[in-house]
Amino acid sequence: MSSRPCSRRNSEATAQYSRRGIFRRAWIKACVKCGLGEKTGKAWYQYRGLVPHDFRRSAVRNLVNSGVDTATAMKITGHRTLHIFMRYNIISTGQLHEAMDKVTSKKKAAK
């Protein structure tokens, strides 16, 4: 995986010389330039902001919010267990309020 020998065997050192590290550097540079992230220190890896994995979370939320059933969404996203799928299916406060409004509306209509 690494294209250059590395004397230290830790994540920072190996990431610097791996293909993944090259992508990560370019990603961070692009996100900072676009305003989607910020550097938190002097080192290249000290960054807070958008990460590629955020797109997987967005895909799960978009599928669920579009009404795609869980089994189909799991097949599309490649999640094999419901437990892991639900870690990506982040429910917003707005969705919780909407769900409770539905319950309240049904109770009022039943009276």
C-alpha positions in Angstrom: 0.0 0.0 0.0 2.7 2.5 0.8 4.8 3.7 -2.0 7.7 4.8 0.2 9.3 3.1 3.2 8.3 4.6 6.5 10.4 4.4 9.7 7.5 5.1 12.1 4.6 2.7 12.0 1.7 4.9 13.1 -1.3 6.2 11.3 0.0 9.6 10.6 3.3 8.4 9.1 1.7 5.7 6.9 -1.2 7.9 5.8 1.3 10.5 4.5 2.8 8.1 2.0 -0.1 5.9 1.1 -2.5 6.4 -1.9 -5.2 7.1 0.6 -3.0 9.8 2.2 -2.6 11.4 -1.2 -6.3 11.5 -1.7 -6.9 12.7 1.8 -4.5 15.6 1.3 -6.2 16.6 -1.9 -9.6 16.3 -0.3 -8.7 18.5 2.7 -7.2 21.1 0.4 -10.3 21.2 -1.8 -12.7 21.3 1.1 -10.8 24.1 2.9 -10.7 26.1 -0.4 -14.5 25.7 -0.9 -15.3 26.5 2.7 -16.5 23.0 3.6 -13.8 22.5 6.2 -11.1 24.2 8.2 -7.6 23.4 9.2 -7.3 23.0 13.0 -3.5 22.9 13.2 -0.3 23.2 11.2 0.0 19.5 10.1 -1.8 18.6 6.9 -4.1 16.0 8.6 -5.3 18.5 11.3 -8.7 19.2 9.7 -12.4 19.4 10.7 -15.1 19.4 8.1 -16.7 17.4 5.3 -15.2 13.9 4.8 -15.9 11.4 2.0 -17.8 9.1 4.3 -20.4 11.9 4.9 -21.7 11.0 1.4 -22.6 7.5 2.6 -24.7 9.0 5.4 -26.4 11.4 3.0 -27.2 8.5 0.7 -28.8 6.5 3.5 -30.9 9.5 4.7 -31.9 10.4 1.1 -33.1 6.8 0.5 -35.0 6.6 3.7 -36.6 10.1 3.3 -37.6 9.2 -0.2 -39.6 6.2 1.1 -37.3 3.4 0.0 -37.8 0.4 2.2 -35.0 -0.5 4.6 -34.1 -3.8 2.9 -33.7 -2.1 -0.5 -31.8 0.8 0.9 -29.4 -1.7 2.7 -28.8 -3.5 -0.6 -28.0 -0.2 -2.4 -25.7 1.1 0.3 -24.0 -2.3 0.9 -24.9 -2.5 4.6 -25.2 -6.2 5.7 -26.7 -5.6 9.2 -29.6 -3.4 10.3 -27.5 -2.3 13.3 -24.9 -0.7 11.1 -27.5 0.7 8.6 -29.2 2.4 11.5 -25.9 4.1 12.6 -26.0 5.8 9.2 -29.8 6.6 9.3 -29.5 9.6 11.5 -32.9 10.9 12.5 -33.3 14.7 12.8 -35.2 16.5 15.5 -37.6 17.7 12.8 -38.4 14.1 11.9 -39.1 13.3 15.6 -41.5 16.3 15.8 -43.2 15.3 12.5 -43.7 11.8 13.9 -45.2 13.1 17.1 -47.5 15.5 15.2 -48.8 12.5 13.2 -49.7 10.7 16.4 -51.3 13.8 17.9 -53.3 14.3 14.7 -54.6 10.8 14.7 -55.7 11.0 18.3 -57.5 14.3 17.7 -59.3 12.8 14.6 -60.3 9.7 16.6 -62.2 11.8 19.3 
